[in-house]
Amino acid sequence: FSAHEVVVAGDTENDLTMFQVPGVRAIAVANALPGLLSRLDGCQVHLAGAPDADGVIEGLTRFGLNPAGGRSSV
């Protein structure tokens, strides 16, 4: 896969290196920790308004990848 075909999602600082891969689209969920959020400058990231899996689905939908018809099962 090329980087532009990849979407990553996370909520803690240990996810940061995924967000920093050039060309990768990223989703930071609403309940992401401040340590991650403060280090996302320069990353192509969707800051979700929803937490957890709902935030991931929101981000996927934003990137045109509607995995559940826009509905979460959570």
CHARMM internal coordinates of N, CA and C (Angstrom, degrees):
IC EDIT
DIST 1 N 1 CA 1.4473
DIST 1 CA 1 C 1.5145
ANGL 1 N 1 CA 1 C 108.69
DIST 1 C 2 N 1.3130
ANGL 1 CA 1 C 2 N 115.58
DIHE 1 N 1 CA 1 C 2 N 146.68
DIST 2 N 2 CA 1.4578
ANGL 1 C 2 N 2 CA 119.20
DIHE 1 CA 1 C 2 N 2 CA 171.47
DIST 2 CA 2 C 1.5302
ANGL 2 N 2 CA 2 C 107.53
DIHE 1 C 2 N 2 CA 2 C -90.92
DIST 2 C 3 N 1.3105
ANGL 2 CA 2 C 3 N 115.89
DIHE 2 N 2 CA 2 C 3 N 160.72
DIST 3 N 3 CA 1.4709
ANGL 2 C 3 N 3 CA 120.43
DIHE 2 CA 2 C 3 N 3 CA -174.92
DIST 3 CA 3 C 1.5261
ANGL 3 N 3 CA 3 C 112.25
DIHE 2 C 3 N 3 CA 3 C -58.32
DIST 3 C 4 N 1.3267
ANGL 3 CA 3 C 4 N 118.19
DIHE 3 N 3 CA 3 C 4 N -36.17
DIST 4 N 4 CA 1.4668
ANGL 3 C 4 N 4 CA 119.16
DIHE 3 CA 3 C 4 N 4 CA -178.04
DIST 4 CA 4 C 1.5300
ANGL 4 N 4 CA 4 C 112.67
DIHE 3 C 4 N 4 CA 4 C -69.77
DIST 4 C 5 N 1.3251
ANGL 4 CA 4 C 5 N 117.87
DIHE 4 N 4 CA 4 C 5 N -9.53
DIST 5 N 5 CA 1.4614
ANGL 4 C 5 N 5 CA 121.93
DIHE 4 CA 4 C 5 N 5 CA 176.77
DIST 5 CA 5 C 1.5338
ANGL 5 N 5 CA 5 C 112.32
DIHE 4 C 5 N 5 CA 5 C -94.54
DIST 5 C 6 N 1.3102
ANGL 5 CA 5 C 6 N 116.31
DIHE 5 N 5 CA 5 C 6 N 0.95
DIST 6 N 6 CA 1.4637
ANGL 5 C 6 N 6 CA 121.47
DIHE 5 CA 5 C 6 N 6 CA -174.40
DIST 6 CA 6 C 1.5274
ANGL 6 N 6 CA 6 C 110.18
DIHE 5 C 6 N 6 CA 6 C -109.27
DIST 6 C 7 N 1.3347
ANGL 6 CA 6 C 7 N 115.42
DIHE 6 N 6 CA 6 C 7 N 137.85
DIST 7 N 7 CA 1.4597
ANGL 6 C 7 N 7 CA 122.53
DIHE 6 CA 6 C 7 N 7 CA 172.02
DIST 7 CA 7 C 1.5166
ANGL 7 N 7 CA 7 C 106.94
DIHE 6 C 7 N 7 CA 7 C -123.41
DIST 7 C 8 N 1.3193
ANGL 7 CA 7 C 8 N 116.34
DIHE 7 N 7 CA 7 C 8 N 130.96
DIST 8 N 8 CA 1.4601
ANGL 7 C 8 N 8 CA 121.34
DIHE 7 CA 7 C 8 N 8 CA 177.13
DIST 8 CA 8 C 1.5223
ANGL 8 N 8 CA 8 C 108.99
DIHE 7 C 8 N 8 CA 8 C -117.38
DIST 8 C 9 N 1.3222
ANGL 8 CA 8 C 9 N 116.11
DIHE 8 N 8 CA 8 C 9 N 156.54
DIST 9 N 9 CA 1.4587
ANGL 8 C 9 N 9 CA 121.02
DIHE 8 CA 8 C 9 N 9 CA 178.22
DIST 9 CA 9 C 1.5129
ANGL 9 N 9 CA 9 C 108.50
DIHE 8 C 9 N 9 CA 9 C -140.22
DIST 9 C 10 N 1.3242
ANGL 9 CA 9 C 10 N 115.64
DIHE 9 N 9 CA 9 C 10 N 146.71
DIST 10 N 10 CA 1.4485
ANGL 9 C 10 N 10 CA 118.72
DIHE 9 CA 9 C 10 N 10 CA 179.73
DIST 10 CA 10 C 1.5093
ANGL 10 N 10 CA 10 C 113.01
DIHE 9 C 10 N 10 CA 10 C -165.64
DIST 10 C 11 N 1.3406
ANGL 10 CA 10 C 11 N 113.20
DIHE 10 N 10 CA 10 C 11 N 174.47
DIST 11 N 11 CA 1.4604
ANGL 10 C 11 N 11 CA 119.04
DIHE 10 CA 10 C 11 N 11 CA -177.87
DIST 11 CA 11 C 1.5292
ANGL 11 N 11 CA 11 C 113.73
DIHE 10 C 11 N 11 CA 11 C -143.91
DIST 11 C 12 N 1.3306
ANGL 11 CA 11 C 12 N 118.09
DIHE 11 N 11 CA 11 C 12 N -3.13
DIST 12 N 12 CA 1.4688
ANGL 11 C 12 N 12 CA 120.27
DIHE 11 CA 11 C 12 N 12 CA -179.47
DIST 12 CA 12 C 1.5271
ANGL 12 N 12 CA 12 C 110.29
DIHE 11 C 12 N 12 CA 12 C -133.52
DIST 12 C 13 N 1.3293
ANGL 12 CA 12 C 13 N 115.88
DIHE 12 N 12 CA 12 C 13 N 167.79
DIST 13 N 13 CA 1.4637
ANGL 12 C 13 N 13 CA 121.17
DIHE 12 CA 12 C 13 N 13 CA -177.55
DIST 13 CA 13 C 1.5234
ANGL 13 N 13 CA 13 C 113.28
DIHE 12 C 13 N 13 CA 13 C -60.47
DIST 13 C 14 N 1.3155
ANGL 13 CA 13 C 14 N 118.60
DIHE 13 N 13 CA 13 C 14 N -26.79
DIST 14 N 14 CA 1.4647
ANGL 13 C 14 N 14 CA 118.60
DIHE 13 CA 13 C 14 N 14 CA 179.66
DIST 14 CA 14 C 1.5306
ANGL 14 N 14 CA 14 C 111.65
DIHE 13 C 14 N 14 CA 14 C -68.29
DIST 14 C 15 N 1.3276
ANGL 14 CA 14 C 15 N 118.27
DIHE 14 N 14 CA 14 C 15 N -9.60
DIST 15 N 15 CA 1.4603
ANGL 14 C 15 N 15 CA 123.17
DIHE 14 CA 14 C 15 N 15 CA 176.75
DIST 15 CA 15 C 1.5324
ANGL 15 N 15 CA 15 C 112.44
DIHE 14 C 15 N 15 CA 15 C -90.24
DIST 15 C 16 N 1.3186
ANGL 15 CA 15 C 16 N 117.52
DIHE 15 N 15 CA 15 C 16 N -8.01
DIST 16 N 16 CA 1.4609
ANGL 15 C 16 N 16 CA 121.90
DIHE 15 CA 15 C 16 N 16 CA -171.94
DIST 16 CA 16 C 1.5221
ANGL 16 N 16 CA 16 C 113.75
DIHE 15 C 16 N 16 CA 16 C -56.55
DIST 16 C 17 N 1.3237
ANGL 16 CA 16 C 17 N 118.64
DIHE 16 N 16 CA 16 C 17 N -42.32
DIST 17 N 17 CA 1.4629
ANGL 16 C 17 N 17 CA 119.52
DIHE 16 CA 16 C 17 N 17 CA -176.55
DIST 17 CA 17 C 1.5319
ANGL 17 N 17 CA 17 C 111.88
DIHE 16 C 17 N 17 CA 17 C -62.16
DIST 17 C 18 N 1.3281
ANGL 17 CA 17 C 18 N 118.07
DIHE 17 N 17 CA 17 C 18 N -31.01
DIST 18 N 18 CA 1.4715
ANGL 17 C 18 N 18 CA 120.32
DIHE 17 CA 17 C 18 N 18 CA 175.99
DIST 18 CA 18 C 1.5278
ANGL 18 N 18 CA 18 C 110.12
DIHE 17 C 18 N 18 CA 18 C -65.24
DIST 18 C 19 N 1.3267
ANGL 18 CA 18 C 19 N 115.99
DIHE 18 N 18 CA 18 C 19 N -40.95
DIST 19 N 19 CA 1.4587
ANGL 18 C 19 N 19 CA 121.59
DIHE 18 CA 18 C 19 N 19 CA -177.72
DIST 19 CA 19 C 1.5330
ANGL 19 N 19 CA 19 C 111.19
DIHE 18 C 19 N 19 CA 19 C -67.23
DIST 19 C 20 N 1.3118
ANGL 19 CA 19 C 20 N 117.31
DIHE 19 N 19 CA 19 C 20 N -25.19
DIST 20 N 20 CA 1.4601
ANGL 19 C 20 N 20 CA 121.93
DIHE 19 CA 19 C 20 N 20 CA -175.19
DIST 20 CA 20 C 1.5310
ANGL 20 N 20 CA 20 C 114.17
DIHE 19 C 20 N 20 CA 20 C -89.05
DIST 20 C 21 N 1.3202
ANGL 20 CA 20 C 21 N 118.77
DIHE 20 N 20 CA 20 C 21 N -2.47
DIST 21 N 21 CA 1.4689
ANGL 20 C 21 N 21 CA 121.07
DIHE 20 CA 20 C 21 N 21 CA 178.07
DIST 21 CA 21 C 1.5305
ANGL 21 N 21 CA 21 C 107.89
DIHE 20 C 21 N 21 CA 21 C -68.26
DIST 21 C 22 N 1.3300
ANGL 21 CA 21 C 22 N 118.54
DIHE 21 N 21 CA 21 C 22 N 122.57
DIST 22 N 22 CA 1.4683
ANGL 21 C 22 N 22 CA 120.30
DIHE 21 CA 21 C 22 N 22 CA -178.60
DIST 22 CA 22 C 1.5257
ANGL 22 N 22 CA 22 C 112.06
DIHE 21 C 22 N 22 CA 22 C -57.60
DIST 22 C 23 N 1.3277
ANGL 22 CA 22 C 23 N 116.06
DIHE 22 N 22 CA 22 C 23 N 130.94
DIST 23 N 23 CA 1.4552
ANGL 22 C 23 N 23 CA 121.88
DIHE 22 CA 22 C 23 N 23 CA 177.28
DIST 23 CA 23 C 1.5083
ANGL 23 N 23 CA 23 C 115.60
DIHE 22 C 23 N 23 CA 23 C 90.77
DIST 23 C 24 N 1.3214
ANGL 23 CA 23 C 24 N 118.19
DIHE 23 N 23 CA 23 C 24 N -14.69
DIST 24 N 24 CA 1.4669
ANGL 23 C 24 N 24 CA 121.58
DIHE 23 CA 23 C 24 N 24 CA -179.09
DIST 24 CA 24 C 1.5244
ANGL 24 N 24 CA 24 C 109.73
DIHE 23 C 24 N 24 CA 24 C -76.70
DIST 24 C 25 N 1.3195
ANGL 24 CA 24 C 25 N 115.44
DIHE 24 N 24 CA 24 C 25 N 137.63
DIST 25 N 25 CA 1.4643
ANGL 24 C 25 N 25 CA 120.65
DIHE 24 CA 24 C 25 N 25 CA 172.94
DIST 25 CA 25 C 1.5227
ANGL 25 N 25 CA 25 C 107.56
DIHE 24 C 25 N 25 CA 25 C -89.52
DIST 25 C 26 N 1.3259
ANGL 25 CA 25 C 26 N 115.81
DIHE 25 N 25 CA 25 C 26 N 138.57
DIST 26 N 26 CA 1.4576
ANGL 25 C 26 N 26 CA 119.73
DIHE 25 CA 25 C 26 N 26 CA -173.87
DIST 26 CA 26 C 1.5247
ANGL 26 N 26 CA 26 C 111.50
DIHE 25 C 26 N 26 CA 26 C -129.31
DIST 26 C 27 N 1.3222
ANGL 26 CA 26 C 27 N 114.32
DIHE 26 N 26 CA 26 C 27 N 153.06
DIST 27 N 27 CA 1.4582
ANGL 26 C 27 N 27 CA 122.13
DIHE 26 CA 26 C 27 N 27 CA 177.07
DIST 27 CA 27 C 1.5220
ANGL 27 N 27 CA 27 C 107.87
DIHE 26 C 27 N 27 CA 27 C -125.63
DIST 27 C 28 N 1.3184
ANGL 27 CA 27 C 28 N 115.67
DIHE 27 N 27 CA 27 C 28 N 121.61
DIST 28 N 28 CA 1.4673
ANGL 27 C 28 N 28 CA 121.12
DIHE 27 CA 27 C 28 N 28 CA 171.06
DIST 28 CA 28 C 1.5226
ANGL 28 N 28 CA 28 C 105.98
DIHE 27 C 28 N 28 CA 28 C -105.02
DIST 28 C 29 N 1.3090
ANGL 28 CA 28 C 29 N 116.47
DIHE 28 N 28 CA 28 C 29 N 118.49
DIST 29 N 29 CA 1.4676
ANGL 28 C 29 N 29 CA 120.70
DIHE 28 CA 28 C 29 N 29 CA -176.75
DIST 29 CA 29 C 1.5256
ANGL 29 N 29 CA 29 C 109.97
DIHE 28 C 29 N 29 CA 29 C -74.73
DIST 29 C 30 N 1.3414
ANGL 29 CA 29 C 30 N 116.16
DIHE 29 N 29 CA 29 C 30 N 161.12
DIST 30 N 30 CA 1.4614
ANGL 29 C 30 N 30 CA 121.53
DIHE 29 CA 29 C 30 N 30 CA -173.78
DIST 30 CA 30 C 1.5244
ANGL 30 N 30 CA 30 C 113.25
DIHE 29 C 30 N 30 CA 30 C -59.22
DIST 30 C 31 N 1.3163
ANGL 30 CA 30 C 31 N 117.86
DIHE 30 N 30 CA 30 C 31 N -28.92
DIST 31 N 31 CA 1.4581
ANGL 30 C 31 N 31 CA 120.42
DIHE 30 CA 30 C 31 N 31 CA -179.38
DIST 31 CA 31 C 1.5313
ANGL 31 N 31 CA 31 C 112.03
DIHE 30 C 31 N 31 CA 31 C -94.92
DIST 31 C 32 N 1.3398
ANGL 31 CA 31 C 32 N 116.91
DIHE 31 N 31 CA 31 C 32 N 21.47
DIST 32 N 32 CA 1.4694
ANGL 31 C 32 N 32 CA 120.55
DIHE 31 CA 31 C 32 N 32 CA 176.62
DIST 32 CA 32 C 1.5225
ANGL 32 N 32 CA 32 C 109.63
DIHE 31 C 32 N 32 CA 32 C -63.79
DIST 32 C 33 N 1.3158
ANGL 32 CA 32 C 33 N 115.21
DIHE 32 N 32 CA 32 C 33 N 144.96
DIST 33 N 33 CA 1.4611
ANGL 32 C 33 N 33 CA 120.46
DIHE 32 CA 32 C 33 N 33 CA -178.42
DIST 33 CA 33 C 1.5296
ANGL 33 N 33 CA 33 C 111.26
DIHE 32 C 33 N 33 CA 33 C -73.97
DIST 33 C 34 N 1.3369
ANGL 33 CA 33 C 34 N 116.69
DIHE 33 N 33 CA 33 C 34 N 148.12
DIST 34 N 34 CA 1.4654
ANGL 33 C 34 N 34 CA 120.94
DIHE 33 CA 33 C 34 N 34 CA -179.53
DIST 34 CA 34 C 1.5290
ANGL 34 N 34 CA 34 C 113.37
DIHE 33 C 34 N 34 CA 34 C -55.07
DIST 34 C 35 N 1.3185
ANGL 34 CA 34 C 35 N 118.60
DIHE 34 N 34 CA 34 C 35 N -31.99
DIST 35 N 35 CA 1.4533
ANGL 34 C 35 N 35 CA 121.50
DIHE 34 CA 34 C 35 N 35 CA 179.49
DIST 35 CA 35 C 1.5171
ANGL 35 N 35 CA 35 C 112.61
DIHE 34 C 35 N 35 CA 35 C -61.29
DIST 35 C 36 N 1.3225
ANGL 35 CA 35 C 36 N 117.95
DIHE 35 N 35 CA 35 C 36 N -33.84
DIST 36 N 36 CA 1.4652
ANGL 35 C 36 N 36 CA 121.45
DIHE 35 CA 35 C 36 N 36 CA 175.64
DIST 36 CA 36 C 1.5238
ANGL 36 N 36 CA 36 C 109.65
DIHE 35 C 36 N 36 CA 36 C -77.81
DIST 36 C 37 N 1.3051
ANGL 36 CA 36 C 37 N 116.84
DIHE 36 N 36 CA 36 C 37 N -50.52
DIST 37 N 37 CA 1.4581
ANGL 36 C 37 N 37 CA 121.35
DIHE 36 CA 36 C 37 N 37 CA -175.41
DIST 37 CA 37 C 1.5265
ANGL 37 N 37 CA 37 C 112.56
DIHE 36 C 37 N 37 CA 37 C -57.55
DIST 37 C 38 N 1.3138
ANGL 37 CA 37 C 38 N 117.03
DIHE 37 N 37 CA 37 C 38 N -35.22
DIST 38 N 38 CA 1.4697
ANGL 37 C 38 N 38 CA 120.67
DIHE 37 CA 37 C 38 N 38 CA -177.82
DIST 38 CA 38 C 1.5200
ANGL 38 N 38 CA 38 C 113.10
DIHE 37 C 38 N 38 CA 38 C -73.67
DIST 38 C 39 N 1.3299
ANGL 38 CA 38 C 39 N 118.17
DIHE 38 N 38 CA 38 C 39 N -8.82
DIST 39 N 39 CA 1.4664
ANGL 38 C 39 N 39 CA 121.35
DIHE 38 CA 38 C 39 N 39 CA -175.05
DIST 39 CA 39 C 1.5269
ANGL 39 N 39 CA 39 C 113.28
DIHE 38 C 39 N 39 CA 39 C -117.41
DIST 39 C 40 N 1.3233
ANGL 39 CA 39 C 40 N 117.68
DIHE 39 N 39 CA 39 C 40 N 18.40
DIST 40 N 40 CA 1.4572
ANGL 39 C 40 N 40 CA 120.95
DIHE 39 CA 39 C 40 N 40 CA -175.02
DIST 40 CA 40 C 1.5260
ANGL 40 N 40 CA 40 C 114.77
DIHE 39 C 40 N 40 CA 40 C -93.76
DIST 40 C 41 N 1.3325
ANGL 40 CA 40 C 41 N 118.48
DIHE 40 N 40 CA 40 C 41 N 6.00
DIST 41 N 41 CA 1.4571
ANGL 40 C 41 N 41 CA 120.61
DIHE 40 CA 40 C 41 N 41 CA 178.85
DIST 41 CA 41 C 1.5254
ANGL 41 N 41 CA 41 C 110.28
DIHE 40 C 41 N 41 CA 41 C -55.63
DIST 41 C 42 N 1.3104
ANGL 41 CA 41 C 42 N 116.94
DIHE 41 N 41 CA 41 C 42 N 133.87
DIST 42 N 42 CA 1.4528
ANGL 41 C 42 N 42 CA 122.02
DIHE 41 CA 41 C 42 N 42 CA 178.99
DIST 42 CA 42 C 1.5149
ANGL 42 N 42 CA 42 C 114.84
DIHE 41 C 42 N 42 CA 42 C 84.61
DIST 42 C 43 N 1.3176
ANGL 42 CA 42 C 43 N 117.49
DIHE 42 N 42 CA 42 C 43 N -3.19
DIST 43 N 43 CA 1.4652
ANGL 42 C 43 N 43 CA 120.98
DIHE 42 CA 42 C 43 N 43 CA 179.50
DIST 43 CA 43 C 1.5286
ANGL 43 N 43 CA 43 C 108.91
DIHE 42 C 43 N 43 CA 43 C -94.88
DIST 43 C 44 N 1.3238
ANGL 43 CA 43 C 44 N 116.65
DIHE 43 N 43 CA 43 C 44 N 145.18
DIST 44 N 44 CA 1.4608
ANGL 43 C 44 N 44 CA 121.66
DIHE 43 CA 43 C 44 N 44 CA 173.36
DIST 44 CA 44 C 1.5206
ANGL 44 N 44 CA 44 C 106.28
DIHE 43 C 44 N 44 CA 44 C -83.80
DIST 44 C 45 N 1.3343
ANGL 44 CA 44 C 45 N 115.99
DIHE 44 N 44 CA 44 C 45 N 94.87
DIST 45 N 45 CA 1.4605
ANGL 44 C 45 N 45 CA 119.47
DIHE 44 CA 44 C 45 N 45 CA -171.55
DIST 45 CA 45 C 1.5250
ANGL 45 N 45 CA 45 C 111.04
DIHE 44 C 45 N 45 CA 45 C -131.20
DIST 45 C 46 N 1.3199
ANGL 45 CA 45 C 46 N 114.75
DIHE 45 N 45 CA 45 C 46 N 138.43
DIST 46 N 46 CA 1.4650
ANGL 45 C 46 N 46 CA 121.24
DIHE 45 CA 45 C 46 N 46 CA 171.04
DIST 46 CA 46 C 1.5232
ANGL 46 N 46 CA 46 C 106.37
DIHE 45 C 46 N 46 CA 46 C -95.63
DIST 46 C 47 N 1.3261
ANGL 46 CA 46 C 47 N 116.46
DIHE 46 N 46 CA 46 C 47 N 121.68
DIST 47 N 47 CA 1.4623
ANGL 46 C 47 N 47 CA 120.87
DIHE 46 CA 46 C 47 N 47 CA 176.13
DIST 47 CA 47 C 1.5289
ANGL 47 N 47 CA 47 C 106.85
DIHE 46 C 47 N 47 CA 47 C -90.21
DIST 47 C 48 N 1.3030
ANGL 47 CA 47 C 48 N 116.16
DIHE 47 N 47 CA 47 C 48 N 102.84
DIST 48 N 48 CA 1.4687
ANGL 47 C 48 N 48 CA 121.34
DIHE 47 CA 47 C 48 N 48 CA -175.51
DIST 48 CA 48 C 1.5183
ANGL 48 N 48 CA 48 C 111.07
DIHE 47 C 48 N 48 CA 48 C -69.93
DIST 48 C 49 N 1.3034
ANGL 48 CA 48 C 49 N 115.10
DIHE 48 N 48 CA 48 C 49 N 147.49
DIST 49 N 49 CA 1.4553
ANGL 48 C 49 N 49 CA 121.22
DIHE 48 CA 48 C 49 N 49 CA 174.66
DIST 49 CA 49 C 1.5185
ANGL 49 N 49 CA 49 C 112.31
DIHE 48 C 49 N 49 CA 49 C -86.04
DIST 49 C 50 N 1.3254
ANGL 49 CA 49 C 50 N 115.84
DIHE 49 N 49 CA 49 C 50 N -13.03
DIST 50 N 50 CA 1.4616
ANGL 49 C 50 N 50 CA 121.48
DIHE 49 CA 49 C 50 N 50 CA -178.57
DIST 50 CA 50 C 1.5333
ANGL 50 N 50 CA 50 C 109.70
DIHE 49 C 50 N 50 CA 50 C -109.01
DIST 50 C 51 N 1.3186
ANGL 50 CA 50 C 51 N 117.46
DIHE 50 N 50 CA 50 C 51 N 151.49
DIST 51 N 51 CA 1.4615
ANGL 50 C 51 N 51 CA 120.83
DIHE 50 CA 50 C 51 N 51 CA 178.88
DIST 51 CA 51 C 1.5265
ANGL 51 N 51 CA 51 C 112.67
DIHE 50 C 51 N 51 CA 51 C -87.55
DIST 51 C 52 N 1.3270
ANGL 51 CA 51 C 52 N 114.51
DIHE 51 N 51 CA 51 C 52 N 166.26
DIST 52 N 52 CA 1.4664
ANGL 51 C 52 N 52 CA 122.94
DIHE 51 CA 51 C 52 N 52 CA 168.62
DIST 52 CA 52 C 1.5329
ANGL 52 N 52 CA 52 C 112.36
DIHE 51 C 52 N 52 CA 52 C 51.57
DIST 52 C 53 N 1.3353
ANGL 52 CA 52 C 53 N 117.11
DIHE 52 N 52 CA 52 C 53 N -139.71
DIST 53 N 53 CA 1.4669
ANGL 52 C 53 N 53 CA 121.79
DIHE 52 CA 52 C 53 N 53 CA -175.61
DIST 53 CA 53 C 1.5236
ANGL 53 N 53 CA 53 C 112.09
DIHE 52 C 53 N 53 CA 53 C -61.96
DIST 53 C 54 N 1.3265
ANGL 53 CA 53 C 54 N 117.43
DIHE 53 N 53 CA 53 C 54 N -33.53
DIST 54 N 54 CA 1.4605
ANGL 53 C 54 N 54 CA 119.27
DIHE 53 CA 53 C 54 N 54 CA 177.98
DIST 54 CA 54 C 1.5277
ANGL 54 N 54 CA 54 C 110.58
DIHE 53 C 54 N 54 CA 54 C -63.43
DIST 54 C 55 N 1.3167
ANGL 54 CA 54 C 55 N 117.47
DIHE 54 N 54 CA 54 C 55 N -36.06
DIST 55 N 55 CA 1.4615
ANGL 54 C 55 N 55 CA 121.01
DIHE 54 CA 54 C 55 N 55 CA 176.72
DIST 55 CA 55 C 1.5149
ANGL 55 N 55 CA 55 C 112.15
DIHE 54 C 55 N 55 CA 55 C -67.84
DIST 55 C 56 N 1.3195
ANGL 55 CA 55 C 56 N 116.86
DIHE 55 N 55 CA 55 C 56 N -37.15
DIST 56 N 56 CA 1.4684
ANGL 55 C 56 N 56 CA 120.60
DIHE 55 CA 55 C 56 N 56 CA 177.31
DIST 56 CA 56 C 1.5277
ANGL 56 N 56 CA 56 C 109.45
DIHE 55 C 56 N 56 CA 56 C -64.84
DIST 56 C 57 N 1.3228
ANGL 56 CA 56 C 57 N 117.42
DIHE 56 N 56 CA 56 C 57 N -45.55
DIST 57 N 57 CA 1.4654
ANGL 56 C 57 N 57 CA 120.81
DIHE 56 CA 56 C 57 N 57 CA 178.46
DIST 57 CA 57 C 1.5232
ANGL 57 N 57 CA 57 C 110.39
DIHE 56 C 57 N 57 CA 57 C -62.20
DIST 57 C 58 N 1.3227
ANGL 57 CA 57 C 58 N 117.17
DIHE 57 N 57 CA 57 C 58 N -40.94
DIST 58 N 58 CA 1.4634
ANGL 57 C 58 N 58 CA 120.94
DIHE 57 CA 57 C 58 N 58 CA 176.69
DIST 58 CA 58 C 1.5298
ANGL 58 N 58 CA 58 C 110.39
DIHE 57 C 58 N 58 CA 58 C -57.89
DIST 58 C 59 N 1.3221
ANGL 58 CA 58 C 59 N 116.90
DIHE 58 N 58 CA 58 C 59 N -46.68
DIST 59 N 59 CA 1.4528
ANGL 58 C 59 N 59 CA 121.13
DIHE 58 CA 58 C 59 N 59 CA -179.86
DIST 59 CA 59 C 1.5139
ANGL 59 N 59 CA 59 C 112.87
DIHE 58 C 59 N 59 CA 59 C -65.45
DIST 59 C 60 N 1.3145
ANGL 59 CA 59 C 60 N 117.13
DIHE 59 N 59 CA 59 C 60 N -42.46
DIST 60 N 60 CA 1.4601
ANGL 59 C 60 N 60 CA 120.31
DIHE 59 CA 59 C 60 N 60 CA 177.71
DIST 60 CA 60 C 1.5212
ANGL 60 N 60 CA 60 C 110.91
DIHE 59 C 60 N 60 CA 60 C -60.90
DIST 60 C 61 N 1.3133
ANGL 60 CA 60 C 61 N 116.14
DIHE 60 N 60 CA 60 C 61 N -40.74
DIST 61 N 61 CA 1.4552
ANGL 60 C 61 N 61 CA 120.72
DIHE 60 CA 60 C 61 N 61 CA 177.04
DIST 61 CA 61 C 1.5221
ANGL 61 N 61 CA 61 C 110.33
DIHE 60 C 61 N 61 CA 61 C -63.86
DIST 61 C 62 N 1.3196
ANGL 61 CA 61 C 62 N 117.48
DIHE 61 N 61 CA 61 C 62 N -41.73
DIST 62 N 62 CA 1.4723
ANGL 61 C 62 N 62 CA 122.43
DIHE 61 CA 61 C 62 N 62 CA 177.91
DIST 62 CA 62 C 1.5251
ANGL 62 N 62 CA 62 C 110.59
DIHE 61 C 62 N 62 CA 62 C -59.55
DIST 62 C 63 N 1.3248
ANGL 62 CA 62 C 63 N 117.47
DIHE 62 N 62 CA 62 C 63 N -36.53
DIST 63 N 63 CA 1.4538
ANGL 62 C 63 N 63 CA 122.01
DIHE 62 CA 62 C 63 N 63 CA -179.91
DIST 63 CA 63 C 1.5319
ANGL 63 N 63 CA 63 C 112.40
DIHE 62 C 63 N 63 CA 63 C -86.16
DIST 63 C 64 N 1.3394
ANGL 63 CA 63 C 64 N 117.54
DIHE 63 N 63 CA 63 C 64 N 7.30
DIST 64 N 64 CA 1.4584
ANGL 63 C 64 N 64 CA 121.32
DIHE 63 CA 63 C 64 N 64 CA 177.00
DIST 64 CA 64 C 1.5074
ANGL 64 N 64 CA 64 C 113.74
DIHE 63 C 64 N 64 CA 64 C 82.17
DIST 64 C 65 N 1.3113
ANGL 64 CA 64 C 65 N 117.23
DIHE 64 N 64 CA 64 C 65 N 18.49
DIST 65 N 65 CA 1.4667
ANGL 64 C 65 N 65 CA 122.64
DIHE 64 CA 64 C 65 N 65 CA 179.95
DIST 65 CA 65 C 1.5180
ANGL 65 N 65 CA 65 C 107.80
DIHE 64 C 65 N 65 CA 65 C -118.01
DIST 65 C 66 N 1.3048
ANGL 65 CA 65 C 66 N 116.96
DIHE 65 N 65 CA 65 C 66 N 80.63
DIST 66 N 66 CA 1.4572
ANGL 65 C 66 N 66 CA 122.18
DIHE 65 CA 65 C 66 N 66 CA -172.75
DIST 66 CA 66 C 1.5307
ANGL 66 N 66 CA 66 C 110.60
DIHE 65 C 66 N 66 CA 66 C -83.64
DIST 66 C 67 N 1.3411
ANGL 66 CA 66 C 67 N 117.99
DIHE 66 N 66 CA 66 C 67 N 91.03
DIST 67 N 67 CA 1.4580
ANGL 66 C 67 N 67 CA 121.36
DIHE 66 CA 66 C 67 N 67 CA -170.67
DIST 67 CA 67 C 1.5193
ANGL 67 N 67 CA 67 C 116.47
DIHE 66 C 67 N 67 CA 67 C -72.59
DIST 67 C 68 N 1.3308
ANGL 67 CA 67 C 68 N 117.22
DIHE 67 N 67 CA 67 C 68 N -25.35
DIST 68 N 68 CA 1.4660
ANGL 67 C 68 N 68 CA 118.81
DIHE 67 CA 67 C 68 N 68 CA -174.53
DIST 68 CA 68 C 1.5257
ANGL 68 N 68 CA 68 C 110.38
DIHE 67 C 68 N 68 CA 68 C -132.32
DIST 68 C 69 N 1.2978
ANGL 68 CA 68 C 69 N 116.28
DIHE 68 N 68 CA 68 C 69 N 32.50
DIST 69 N 69 CA 1.4653
ANGL 68 C 69 N 69 CA 118.37
DIHE 68 CA 68 C 69 N 69 CA -178.67
DIST 69 CA 69 C 1.5099
ANGL 69 N 69 CA 69 C 111.90
DIHE 68 C 69 N 69 CA 69 C 63.22
DIST 69 C 70 N 1.3541
ANGL 69 CA 69 C 70 N 117.15
DIHE 69 N 69 CA 69 C 70 N 23.91
DIST 70 N 70 CA 1.4517
ANGL 69 C 70 N 70 CA 121.12
DIHE 69 CA 69 C 70 N 70 CA -179.66
DIST 70 CA 70 C 1.5058
ANGL 70 N 70 CA 70 C 113.68
DIHE 69 C 70 N 70 CA 70 C 83.21
DIST 70 C 71 N 1.3204
ANGL 70 CA 70 C 71 N 117.93
DIHE 70 N 70 CA 70 C 71 N 0.90
DIST 71 N 71 CA 1.4656
ANGL 70 C 71 N 71 CA 120.68
DIHE 70 CA 70 C 71 N 71 CA -177.84
DIST 71 CA 71 C 1.5245
ANGL 71 N 71 CA 71 C 109.49
DIHE 70 C 71 N 71 CA 71 C -112.42
DIST 71 C 72 N 1.3087
ANGL 71 CA 71 C 72 N 115.06
DIHE 71 N 71 CA 71 C 72 N 139.83
DIST 72 N 72 CA 1.4647
ANGL 71 C 72 N 72 CA 119.81
DIHE 71 CA 71 C 72 N 72 CA 176.24
DIST 72 CA 72 C 1.5190
ANGL 72 N 72 CA 72 C 109.26
DIHE 71 C 72 N 72 CA 72 C -98.14
DIST 72 C 73 N 1.3270
ANGL 72 CA 72 C 73 N 115.14
DIHE 72 N 72 CA 72 C 73 N 146.69
DIST 73 N 73 CA 1.4615
ANGL 72 C 73 N 73 CA 118.97
DIHE 72 CA 72 C 73 N 73 CA 175.54
DIST 73 CA 73 C 1.5199
ANGL 73 N 73 CA 73 C 110.81
DIHE 72 C 73 N 73 CA 73 C -94.22
DIST 73 C 74 N 1.3240
ANGL 73 CA 73 C 74 N 116.04
DIHE 73 N 73 CA 73 C 74 N 4.76
DIST 74 N 74 CA 1.4673
ANGL 73 C 74 N 74 CA 120.55
DIHE 73 CA 73 C 74 N 74 CA -178.49
DIST 74 CA 74 C 1.5009
ANGL 74 N 74 CA 74 C 109.99
DIHE 73 C 74 N 74 CA 74 C -83.61
END
COOR INIT
IC SEED 1 N 1 CA 1 C
IC BUILD
